[in-house]
Amino acid sequence: MTGRLDSPLVRHDVPLAAFTTFKVGGPARYLAEVSDEEQLLAVLDAAPADLPVLVLGRGSNVVVSDEGYDGLIVRLRGTFLEVEVGGDGIVRAGAGVALPRLARAAAAAGRGGLEFYLGIPGSVGGAVRMNAGGHGRDTAAVLRDARIMTVPARDVRTVPVEALGLGYRSSALTDDDVVLGARFVTVPADPATLESRSREIARWRREHQPGGTRNAGSVFKNPPGTSAGRLIDEAGLKGLRRGGAMVSTLHANFLVAEEGATARDIWELVGEVRRRVEAATGIRLEPELRFVGRFEGEEPG
Ligand code: EPU
């Protein structure tokens, strides 16, 4: 138990389910919605030093425990949701900007290269942290730099892409680092070509991914040389259920949660899929999903 956090920007015992794409999970002990860096600093300064802090982006890659989160959840609003396409083709975006919106904003200004983000449900902050990718591209290929705050020192700096240690769905950023924003490099593109490429990606997505359901994008990282979706499919696990959670029948690396599903259902299903794929192939899948708060056991499966 830590000391109390009192700040006009902070609410207490706030249900988190609505802020995640799975729509499950309990309350945050504290929740702050901040509009700019100044407000973020004010909230952090008011928080006890040992209080766990987590910045939630689109909530598209997290499962919040049914018991909730015994710390401070920060939601980035206001200026963190702004996108600006410069005349030089550099696109500046706040960490809370949704990746499909980033792609559309660039395309609307006649700039290409970010269309692959149309298929990824996360935010700019999440993309930097995870080196999000798809359709043969990843964030490392289009990022110029990111604005990062290291929370304990309140140190804010612009880190060039080369210094972020981006690897496959990974970076050198730690839990102490918060992504505040990023700048992306784009290329001039013919509007008709951009339009048809964007349509193609949207169509591919509708056919291959369970859009419109409660899901969190890809559940597992792709193991070297193969894909998690294929392995789960080949193990015959499409449609496998635990409570209100089910392996998507459209794409095996997506889980869908019905109304009434719990975080525990998702945790157990992730564990079961992991065990069964390991038994069938010897490959232990690594979750891309992040579990937040208390769950039974160290990791699912
Ligand atoms: N496959 C199956 N069965 C399935 C699903 C997929 O056999 O049920 C096979 C496909 O036929 C394909 C391979 O597995 O040969 C890979 O599948 P897919 O092309 O759908 O790509 P993915 O690797 O599963 C990645 C990203 C997605 C992104 C797509 C777009 C990861 C972990 N995921 O999916 O990103 O939308 O590419 O290209 O790299 C996300 O990260 O949350 C996300 C949605």
Boltz pocket constraint, residues with backbone or C-beta under 6 A from the ligand:
constraints:
  - pocket:
      binder: B
      contacts: [[A, 60], [A, 116], [A, 119], [A, 120], [A, 121], [A, 132], [A, 133], [A, 134], [A, 135], [A, 136], [A, 208], [A, 216], [A, 217], [A, 218], [A, 219], [A, 220], [A, 221], [A, 222], [A, 227], [A, 228], [A, 229], [A, 230], [A, 231], [A, 233], [A, 248], [A, 249], [A, 250], [A, 251], [A, 252], [A, 253], [A, 288]]
      max_distance: 6.0
